[in-house]
Amino acid sequence: MTLSHRISSCRICAARFAATATAHAPRPVAWFRPRARLLIAGQAPGMRVHESGRPFDDRSGQRLRDWMGIDEAQFYDRDRISIVPMAFCFPGYDAKGADLPPPPICARTWRDEVMALLQPRLTLLIGGHAMRWHLGARQVSETVRDWRKYAPSVFPLPHPSWRNTGWLRRNPWFETDLLPALRAAVAAELSQGAGSA
């Protein structure tokens, strides 16, 4: 059984999810192949992704694709782009209707094995949970502001949620400085072809 099939069959958080306000069952969304050159390291699927089984199948995904300068067909080409969140399942909502954080047990169980399989040439870190795991970074704004320290092989990014529109307005350098460099790096990797050296 392949690693992605093993992850898709995981039910380690069944009791945890049953106890949330959504009382849902696990549905891991494993979207990766070993030869992909580009890794999107996200946070966790939302409810819409839980229902569709496709990562970033929501307004956040639309914004992320715009940031990257690619279309849906390119984004969902698993031979070129792997999407590996810190938790593969929708964590559920809290009592106030906000997304719960990714359960750490998911990354402890799967992430080292997945990363050993992938070995990407370009990694996009989406949000604080991914930045903490990959960079040890604690502060999202500061880490994104220091993006040149990690580029061109790693780009720390805020979550593309529409809740972050205010942050984007307050930080115009993100659009004028970071996004052109990100789009150039993405285009360079995708132009090389799936899995080429």
TORKOL-4160 file (C-alpha; in steps of 0.2 Angstrom, whole numbers, padded with zeros to 4 digits, m for minus):
197
<pt num="1" X="0000" Y="0000" Z="0000"/>
<pt num="2" X="0007" Y="0017" Z="m0005"/>
<pt num="3" X="0010" Y="0031" Z="0008"/>
<pt num="4" X="m0004" Y="0041" Z="0001"/>
<pt num="5" X="m0016" Y="0026" Z="0003"/>
<pt num="6" X="m0011" Y="0023" Z="0020"/>
<pt num="7" X="m0014" Y="0041" Z="0025"/>
<pt num="8" X="m0031" Y="0041" Z="0016"/>
<pt num="9" X="m0035" Y="0026" Z="0027"/>
<pt num="10" X="m0030" Y="0034" Z="0044"/>
<pt num="11" X="m0043" Y="0035" Z="0057"/>
<pt num="12" X="m0032" Y="0040" Z="0072"/>
<pt num="13" X="m0042" Y="0056" Z="0075"/>
<pt num="14" X="m0059" Y="0048" Z="0074"/>
<pt num="15" X="m0064" Y="0050" Z="0092"/>
<pt num="16" X="m0056" Y="0068" Z="0093"/>
<pt num="17" X="m0067" Y="0074" Z="0077"/>
<pt num="18" X="m0083" Y="0065" Z="0084"/>
<pt num="19" X="m0081" Y="0076" Z="0099"/>
<pt num="20" X="m0080" Y="0093" Z="0090"/>
<pt num="21" X="m0095" Y="0104" Z="0086"/>
<pt num="22" X="m0096" Y="0096" Z="0068"/>
<pt num="23" X="m0095" Y="0078" Z="0075"/>
<pt num="24" X="m0088" Y="0073" Z="0058"/>
<pt num="25" X="m0078" Y="0058" Z="0053"/>
<pt num="26" X="m0060" Y="0058" Z="0047"/>
<pt num="27" X="m0057" Y="0061" Z="0028"/>
<pt num="28" X="m0039" Y="0063" Z="0025"/>
<pt num="29" X="m0035" Y="0073" Z="0009"/>
<pt num="30" X="m0018" Y="0066" Z="0003"/>
<pt num="31" X="m0013" Y="0075" Z="m0013"/>
<pt num="32" X="0005" Y="0071" Z="m0017"/>
<pt num="33" X="0017" Y="0061" Z="m0028"/>
<pt num="34" X="0035" Y="0058" Z="m0025"/>
<pt num="35" X="0042" Y="0067" Z="m0041"/>
<pt num="36" X="0033" Y="0084" Z="m0039"/>
<pt num="37" X="0045" Y="0098" Z="m0038"/>
<pt num="38" X="0034" Y="0110" Z="m0029"/>
<pt num="39" X="0027" Y="0108" Z="m0011"/>
<pt num="40" X="0013" Y="0118" Z="m0004"/>
<pt num="41" X="0014" Y="0115" Z="0015"/>
<pt num="42" X="m0002" Y="0121" Z="0022"/>
<pt num="43" X="m0012" Y="0121" Z="0038"/>
<pt num="44" X="m0027" Y="0109" Z="0037"/>
<pt num="45" X="m0042" Y="0107" Z="0026"/>
<pt num="46" X="m0057" Y="0117" Z="0029"/>
<pt num="47" X="m0075" Y="0111" Z="0028"/>
<pt num="48" X="m0077" Y="0113" Z="0010"/>
<pt num="49" X="m0061" Y="0103" Z="0006"/>
<pt num="50" X="m0067" Y="0090" Z="0018"/>
<pt num="51" X="m0083" Y="0089" Z="0007"/>
<pt num="52" X="m0074" Y="0089" Z="m0010"/>
<pt num="53" X="m0058" Y="0080" Z="m0006"/>
<pt num="54" X="m0048" Y="0093" Z="m0016"/>
<pt num="55" X="m0036" Y="0104" Z="m0006"/>
<pt num="56" X="m0038" Y="0123" Z="m0007"/>
<pt num="57" X="m0055" Y="0120" Z="m0016"/>
<pt num="58" X="m0062" Y="0137" Z="m0009"/>
<pt num="59" X="m0059" Y="0155" Z="m0010"/>
<pt num="60" X="m0042" Y="0153" Z="m0001"/>
<pt num="61" X="m0037" Y="0142" Z="m0015"/>
<pt num="62" X="m0042" Y="0155" Z="m0028"/>
<pt num="63" X="m0031" Y="0168" Z="m0019"/>
<pt num="64" X="m0016" Y="0156" Z="m0017"/>
<pt num="65" X="m0017" Y="0152" Z="m0036"/>
<pt num="66" X="m0017" Y="0170" Z="m0040"/>
<pt num="67" X="m0002" Y="0173" Z="m0029"/>
<pt num="68" X="0007" Y="0159" Z="m0038"/>
<pt num="69" X="0002" Y="0165" Z="m0055"/>
<pt num="70" X="m0005" Y="0148" Z="m0060"/>
<pt num="71" X="m0022" Y="0141" Z="m0065"/>
<pt num="72" X="m0032" Y="0127" Z="m0058"/>
<pt num="73" X="m0025" Y="0114" Z="m0070"/>
<pt num="74" X="m0007" Y="0117" Z="m0065"/>
<pt num="75" X="m0012" Y="0118" Z="m0047"/>
<pt num="76" X="m0020" Y="0101" Z="m0046"/>
<pt num="77" X="m0007" Y="0092" Z="m0057"/>
<pt num="78" X="0000" Y="0080" Z="m0043"/>
<pt num="79" X="0015" Y="0076" Z="m0054"/>
<pt num="80" X="0021" Y="0094" Z="m0052"/>
<pt num="81" X="0013" Y="0101" Z="m0036"/>
<pt num="82" X="0011" Y="0092" Z="m0019"/>
<pt num="83" X="m0001" Y="0099" Z="m0006"/>
<pt num="84" X="0004" Y="0093" Z="0011"/>
<pt num="85" X="m0005" Y="0101" Z="0026"/>
<pt num="86" X="0001" Y="0100" Z="0044"/>
<pt num="87" X="m0015" Y="0089" Z="0046"/>
<pt num="88" X="m0023" Y="0080" Z="0032"/>
<pt num="89" X="m0041" Y="0081" Z="0039"/>
<pt num="90" X="m0053" Y="0095" Z="0043"/>
<pt num="91" X="m0050" Y="0097" Z="0062"/>
<pt num="92" X="m0068" Y="0104" Z="0065"/>
<pt num="93" X="m0075" Y="0120" Z="0072"/>
<pt num="94" X="m0074" Y="0126" Z="0090"/>
<pt num="95" X="m0090" Y="0132" Z="0100"/>
<pt num="96" X="m0088" Y="0149" Z="0092"/>
<pt num="97" X="m0088" Y="0142" Z="0074"/>
<pt num="98" X="m0069" Y="0145" Z="0071"/>
<pt num="99" X="m0058" Y="0131" Z="0063"/>
<pt num="100" X="m0049" Y="0121" Z="0076"/>
<pt num="101" X="m0030" Y="0120" Z="0075"/>
<pt num="102" X="m0022" Y="0105" Z="0066"/>
<pt num="103" X="m0020" Y="0091" Z="0078"/>
<pt num="104" X="m0001" Y="0089" Z="0081"/>
<pt num="105" X="m0003" Y="0070" Z="0081"/>
<pt num="106" X="m0005" Y="0070" Z="0062"/>
<pt num="107" X="0012" Y="0078" Z="0059"/>
<pt num="108" X="0020" Y="0067" Z="0072"/>
<pt num="109" X="0013" Y="0052" Z="0063"/>
<pt num="110" X="0015" Y="0056" Z="0045"/>
<pt num="111" X="0026" Y="0071" Z="0041"/>
<pt num="112" X="0043" Y="0065" Z="0042"/>
<pt num="113" X="0039" Y="0050" Z="0031"/>
<pt num="114" X="0030" Y="0061" Z="0018"/>
<pt num="115" X="0044" Y="0074" Z="0018"/>
<pt num="116" X="0057" Y="0060" Z="0015"/>
<pt num="117" X="0047" Y="0054" Z="0000"/>
<pt num="118" X="0045" Y="0071" Z="m0008"/>
<pt num="119" X="0061" Y="0081" Z="m0007"/>
<pt num="120" X="0054" Y="0096" Z="m0016"/>
<pt num="121" X="0065" Y="0110" Z="m0025"/>
<pt num="122" X="0053" Y="0124" Z="m0020"/>
<pt num="123" X="0042" Y="0124" Z="m0004"/>
<pt num="124" X="0028" Y="0137" Z="0000"/>
<pt num="125" X="0024" Y="0138" Z="0019"/>
<pt num="126" X="0006" Y="0143" Z="0021"/>
<pt num="127" X="0003" Y="0150" Z="0039"/>
<pt num="128" X="0011" Y="0149" Z="0056"/>
<pt num="129" X="0009" Y="0130" Z="0059"/>
<pt num="130" X="0019" Y="0126" Z="0043"/>
<pt num="131" X="0032" Y="0139" Z="0047"/>
<pt num="132" X="0035" Y="0132" Z="0064"/>
<pt num="133" X="0037" Y="0114" Z="0058"/>
<pt num="134" X="0049" Y="0118" Z="0044"/>
<pt num="135" X="0058" Y="0134" Z="0050"/>
<pt num="136" X="0055" Y="0134" Z="0069"/>
<pt num="137" X="0048" Y="0151" Z="0066"/>
<pt num="138" X="0036" Y="0158" Z="0079"/>
<pt num="139" X="0029" Y="0174" Z="0072"/>
<pt num="140" X="0021" Y="0174" Z="0055"/>
<pt num="141" X="0022" Y="0192" Z="0050"/>
<pt num="142" X="0040" Y="0193" Z="0055"/>
<pt num="143" X="0044" Y="0177" Z="0045"/>
<pt num="144" X="0035" Y="0183" Z="0029"/>
<pt num="145" X="0044" Y="0200" Z="0030"/>
<pt num="146" X="0060" Y="0191" Z="0031"/>
<pt num="147" X="0056" Y="0180" Z="0015"/>
<pt num="148" X="0072" Y="0185" Z="0006"/>
<pt num="149" X="0081" Y="0175" Z="0020"/>
<pt num="150" X="0073" Y="0159" Z="0014"/>
<pt num="151" X="0070" Y="0162" Z="m0005"/>
<pt num="152" X="0072" Y="0156" Z="m0018"/>
<pt num="153" X="0069" Y="0138" Z="m0012"/>
<pt num="154" X="0057" Y="0142" Z="0002"/>
<pt num="155" X="0043" Y="0156" Z="0003"/>
<pt num="156" X="0034" Y="0159" Z="0019"/>
<pt num="157" X="0017" Y="0165" Z="0016"/>
<pt num="158" X="0002" Y="0171" Z="0026"/>
<pt num="159" X="m0013" Y="0160" Z="0025"/>
<pt num="160" X="m0023" Y="0166" Z="0009"/>
<pt num="161" X="m0039" Y="0167" Z="0019"/>
<pt num="162" X="m0050" Y="0182" Z="0015"/>
<pt num="163" X="m0048" Y="0186" Z="0034"/>
<pt num="164" X="m0031" Y="0191" Z="0030"/>
<pt num="165" X="m0036" Y="0205" Z="0018"/>
<pt num="166" X="m0032" Y="0218" Z="0031"/>
<pt num="167" X="m0015" Y="0212" Z="0034"/>
<pt num="168" X="m0012" Y="0212" Z="0015"/>
<pt num="169" X="m0017" Y="0230" Z="0014"/>
<pt num="170" X="m0006" Y="0235" Z="0029"/>
<pt num="171" X="0009" Y="0226" Z="0020"/>
<pt num="172" X="0009" Y="0232" Z="0002"/>
<pt num="173" X="0027" Y="0225" Z="0000"/>
<pt num="174" X="0019" Y="0208" Z="0000"/>
<pt num="175" X="0012" Y="0211" Z="m0017"/>
<pt num="176" X="0025" Y="0223" Z="m0024"/>
<pt num="177" X="0041" Y="0213" Z="m0019"/>
<pt num="178" X="0037" Y="0196" Z="m0013"/>
<pt num="179" X="0024" Y="0190" Z="m0026"/>
<pt num="180" X="0034" Y="0194" Z="m0041"/>
<pt num="181" X="0048" Y="0183" Z="m0034"/>
<pt num="182" X="0036" Y="0170" Z="m0029"/>
<pt num="183" X="0028" Y="0169" Z="m0047"/>
<pt num="184" X="0045" Y="0168" Z="m0055"/>
<pt num="185" X="0051" Y="0154" Z="m0044"/>
<pt num="186" X="0035" Y="0144" Z="m0047"/>
<pt num="187" X="0036" Y="0147" Z="m0066"/>
<pt num="188" X="0054" Y="0142" Z="m0066"/>
<pt num="189" X="0050" Y="0125" Z="m0057"/>
<pt num="190" X="0035" Y="0121" Z="m0067"/>
<pt num="191" X="0044" Y="0125" Z="m0083"/>
<pt num="192" X="0056" Y="0111" Z="m0079"/>
<pt num="193" X="0044" Y="0097" Z="m0081"/>
<pt num="194" X="0038" Y="0084" Z="m0068"/>
<pt num="195" X="0052" Y="0076" Z="m0059"/>
<pt num="196" X="0066" Y="0082" Z="m0070"/>
<pt num="197" X="0083" Y="0085" Z="m0062"/>
